[in-house]
Structures are given as structure tokens and as C-alpha cells.
């Protein structure tokens, strides 16, 4: 979400909302830190499983709140005029066809670069790995239930493999990531918990 402040109230309100989010997720290991992105100090609050993952970046009167570090980088680059969507020929042509004077309730514009990004090797490879990750998380959850039903050890992936509930080599992936058991929670070592994976552009 991108906001344009017209006074000093917005920054304070966003700060209070982020403090409340931290308090709500305190039991899940929520932390707050200031990270340096594109030469700017950016507020970052998060939990290990990414159920809370929020950057707050400021550039002049503009405030950006996002889950993606890559979006923050693009935010500052666009602010300096680099690859600005508003300055692109295709966007300007779209605005000629649908000018502001139409007073549309909603104007949605998706650039050619947006669709090209969805079909890029990075996206396609990562989407495939995410599907494998979700499958591993589900398999691990079922294996642990089966082991507990038979009163067999189920405290680790090694226990479940030794008990025949999971195949040898389970969870090993080309990118070095894999499922992690932490108490009753199951997460992906690189992406977080199912349903709150790190945004695709932020995964190397």
C-alpha cells in the first residue's frame, strides 16, 4: 500500500498500528528492527514464520507498507526517476485512453513488465519449488499424526524416516531448503509457514 501524507498524522498512525501488530504477535517471536535498503533506513517488523512481515519505507511525503523487500527497492528507484511506471510510454498511452477526467471509481493498470515477470524463470522455478514445499509440509504433518497414532517417536524428521513414516532423503531440495519441525509448527527453512511464504521476488 502506498500513501501520500498531507500532514504529520499518517506517520504516527502507521507507527502505532505497527506497535499493536508487534504486541499481538509477541508470543510468536515478533521483532522490530531498522534495515538499510537503497541507502535509506526502513522499519521492518517480522516473525520467524513470516505471519508478520512488514516493511515501512518513507520517501518525502510518500509512505510504503509492503511485505516485499524488492518492492521497497523499486519504490526508492522510482522515486529517483529510474524505470518509473508513470513515465513509461505504455502507461501514458493508457492514461490518454482513460484520462482522469473520466473520474473512474477504480483504475487498474498492469504493465507488460508485470506479466513478463510472472513468466520469468525466477517465478516459474520458485513456484515449482513452493508447490514442492507445500507438499512436504503436508506429508510431514500426516507422517507425524501417523507416528503418534502408533505411539512411535515423532519429534524429528529423522525419527519419522527411521520409523518408515517418511522416505529417505525427504525434504532435500536443490536450493538447500527444506521443512523444519519446531514443536507443533512446520515451516519451510527459506520461505516460512504455509500461507505466509516470503514474496517470490525476495527469494534468491
C-alpha positions in Angstrom: 0.0 0.0 0.0 1.3 3.4 -1.0 0.2 6.5 0.8 0.8 10.2 0.2 0.8 12.1 3.5 -0.8 15.6 3.7 0.2 16.3 7.2 2.1 14.8 10.1 -0.7 12.4 11.3 -0.1 9.5 8.9 3.4 8.6 10.1 2.3 8.5 13.7 -0.8 6.4 12.9 1.3 3.8 11.0 3.8 3.6 13.8 1.0 2.9 16.3 -0.5 0.3 14.1 2.9 -1.5 13.8 3.4 -1.4 17.6 0.0 -3.0 18.0 0.9 -5.7 15.5 4.1 -6.4 17.3 2.2 -6.8 20.6 -0.3 -9.2 19.1 2.5 -11.4 17.7 4.8 -11.2 20.7 4.2 -14.9 21.5 5.3 -15.9 18.0 8.7 -14.2 18.3 7.8 -10.8 16.7 10.8 -8.4 16.4 11.3 -4.9 15.2 14.4 -3.6 13.5 15.7 -0.9 11.2 17.2 -2.2 8.0 19.2 -0.3 5.4 17.7 -0.6 1.9 18.9 1.5 -1.1 20.7 3.8 1.4 17.5 4.5 3.4 16.5 3.4 6.9 13.4 1.2 6.7 11.3 -0.1 9.6 10.9 -3.9 9.5 8.7 -5.9 11.8 8.5 -9.7 11.4 8.1 -13.2 13.0 10.2 -16.2 12.1 7.3 -17.9 10.3 6.5 -14.7 8.3 3.0 -14.5 9.7 4.1 -10.9 10.4 6.3 -9.4 7.7 6.1 -5.7 7.1 8.4 -3.0 5.8 7.6 0.7 6.2 9.6 2.9 3.9 9.4 6.7 3.6 10.4 8.9 0.7 9.4 12.5 1.2 5.6 12.6 1.6 5.2 9.0 0.4 4.8 6.1 2.8 5.1 2.5 1.5 3.9 -0.5 3.6 4.8 -3.9 2.0 5.8 -7.5 2.7 8.5 -7.4 0.0 12.0 -6.0 0.2 12.2 -5.9 -3.6 9.2 -3.6 -3.7 10.9 -1.3 -1.3 14.0 -1.2 -3.5 11.8 -0.4 -6.6 9.9 2.3 -4.5 13.2 4.2 -3.9 14.4 3.7 -7.5 11.1 5.0 -8.9 11.4 8.0 -6.6 14.7 8.8 -8.3 13.1 8.5 -11.8 14.5 5.1 -12.6 12.1 2.9 -14.6 9.1 4.9 -13.3 5.8 3.4 -14.4 4.2 6.8 -14.7 6.9 7.9 -17.2 6.6 4.8 -19.4 5.1 5.3 -22.9 2.6 2.4 -22.4 1.2 3.9 -19.2 1.0 7.4 -20.7 -0.9 5.9 -23.7 -3.3 4.1 -21.3 -4.0 7.3 -19.5 -4.7 9.0 -22.8 -7.4 6.4 -23.5 -8.7 6.6 -19.9 -7.9 10.1 -18.6 -8.5 11.3 -15.0 -11.5 13.5 -16.2 -13.5 10.2 -16.5 -13.5 10.1 -12.7 -13.4 6.4 -12.6 -14.0 4.8 -9.2 -11.2 2.4 -9.8 -8.4 2.4 -12.4 -6.3 -0.7 -12.6 -3.2 -0.8 -14.8 -1.0 -3.9 -15.3 2.1 -3.3 -17.4 3.7 -5.7 -19.9 6.6 -6.0 -17.5 4.2 -7.3 -14.8 3.1 -10.2 -17.0 6.6 -10.8 -18.2 7.7 -11.1 -14.6 5.1 -13.8 -13.9 6.5 -15.8 -16.8 10.2 -15.3 -15.9 12.5 -18.2 -15.0 12.7 -16.9 -11.4 8.9 -17.0 -10.9 8.4 -20.3 -12.7 11.3 -22.1 -10.8 10.2 -20.6 -7.5 6.5 -21.5 -8.0 7.5 -25.1 -8.7 9.6 -25.2 -5.5 6.8 -23.7 -3.5 4.4 -26.4 -4.6 7.0 -29.0 -3.5 7.4 -27.2 -0.2 3.7 -27.2 0.5 3.6 -30.9 -0.4 6.4 -31.7 2.0 4.7 -29.7 4.8 1.5 -31.7 4.3 3.4 -35.0 4.1 5.3 -34.2 7.3 2.1 -33.3 9.2 0.4 -36.6 8.1 3.5 -38.6 8.9 3.7 -37.1 12.4 0.0 -37.9 13.0 0.5 -41.5 11.9 3.5 -41.9 14.1 1.7 -40.5 17.1 -1.2 -42.8 16.4 1.2 -45.8 16.6 2.9 -44.3 19.6 6.2 -44.1 17.7 8.8 -41.3 18.0 7.8 -38.2 16.1 9.9 -35.4 17.5 12.1 -35.0 14.4 12.2 -35.8 10.7 14.9 -38.3 11.4 12.6 -40.1 13.8 9.8 -40.3 11.1 12.2 -41.6 8.5 13.6 -44.2 10.8 10.1 -45.3 11.7 9.2 -45.7 8.0 6.7 -42.8 8.0 8.7 -40.8 5.5 11.1 -41.8 2.7 14.9 -41.5 3.0 16.1 -38.2 1.6 12.7 -36.5 2.4 12.8 -32.7 2.3 16.1 -32.3 0.4 15.7 -29.8 -2.3 18.2 -28.3 -4.9 18.1 -24.9 -3.3 19.1 -26.3 0.1 15.8 -25.5 1.7 13.5 -28.0 3.5 10.8 -28.4 6.1 11.5 -27.7 9.7 9.8 -29.1 12.8 9.5 -26.6 15.7 7.2 -28.0 18.3 3.8 -28.3 16.7 4.7 -25.9 13.9 6.0 -26.9 10.5 7.8 -24.2 8.4 10.0 -24.0 5.3 13.5 -23.1 6.2 13.7 -20.5 3.4 10.1 -19.4 2.9 8.3 -19.5 6.3 5.0 -21.1 7.2 2.4 -22.3 4.7 0.2 -19.4 3.7 2.7 -16.8 4.7 5.7 -17.6 2.4 8.2 -14.9 1.6 7.2 -13.0 -1.6 8.6 -14.6 -4.8 10.9 -11.6 -5.7 12.6 -11.8 -2.3 13.7 -15.4 -2.8 17.2 -15.8 -4.3 
